[in-house]
Amino acid sequence: RKENDVFVYGIYDLILSNHKQIFGYTRTSDTKRAYVLTNLTDCVAQFTLYQGLSSSQLVLSNLLEPVTEHK
């Protein structure tokens, strides 16, 4: 977290406020935007990435391998 200033100083914005499984928010700085998605259940959650999201990098996970499925 300390290595990525966007997580410390970025502006917080809640997203997915109505999702039943995922707590999601963004942190935005002048040069970066981080999407934080947390599944607070013990079930697999589905989420559709926003259009225009051109690149992504997993920064932190509590899984040995991230679970992704492209449809």
C-alpha positions in Angstrom: 0.0 0.0 0.0 2.8 2.5 0.9 4.4 1.9 -2.5 1.3 3.0 -4.3 0.4 6.6 -3.3 -3.0 6.2 -5.0 -4.1 3.9 -2.2 -3.1 6.4 0.5 -3.8 9.8 -1.1 -6.2 9.0 -3.9 -9.8 10.2 -3.8 -12.3 7.5 -2.7 -15.4 6.8 -4.8 -17.8 3.9 -4.0 -18.8 1.8 -7.0 -21.1 -1.3 -7.1 -23.1 0.0 -4.2 -25.9 -2.4 -5.0 -23.8 -5.6 -5.5 -24.8 -8.3 -3.1 -21.3 -9.9 -2.9 -18.7 -7.4 -3.9 -17.6 -4.2 -2.0 -16.0 -2.1 -4.7 -14.5 1.3 -4.8 -11.9 3.4 -6.7 -9.0 5.5 -5.6 -8.0 8.1 -8.1 -4.9 10.4 -8.1 -3.7 12.8 -10.8 -2.0 10.0 -12.7 -3.5 6.7 -11.5 -6.8 5.0 -10.8 -7.1 1.8 -8.7 -10.2 -0.4 -8.7 -10.6 -2.2 -5.4 -12.9 -5.2 -5.5 -13.5 -7.3 -2.4 -15.7 -10.4 -2.4 -16.9 -10.6 1.2 -18.6 -14.0 0.8 -17.3 -17.5 0.5 -19.0 -17.9 -2.9 -17.5 -17.1 -6.3 -18.7 -13.6 -7.4 -19.3 -12.4 -10.9 -18.3 -8.9 -12.1 -18.2 -7.3 -15.5 -15.3 -5.0 -16.1 -16.1 -1.5 -17.2 -15.8 -0.6 -20.8 -12.8 1.5 -21.4 -10.7 -0.2 -18.8 -7.6 -0.6 -21.0 -5.2 -2.4 -18.7 -5.2 -4.1 -15.3 -2.6 -5.4 -12.9 -3.4 -7.5 -9.8 -1.6 -5.7 -6.9 -2.9 -7.7 -3.9 -4.8 -10.9 -3.5 -5.4 -13.5 -0.8 -5.7 -16.3 -3.3 -2.7 -18.3 -4.6 -4.1 -17.8 -8.1 -6.7 -15.3 -9.1 -9.9 -16.7 -10.5 -10.8 -15.2 -13.8 -13.3 -16.3 -16.4 -13.8 -14.4 -19.7 -17.1 -14.7 -21.5 
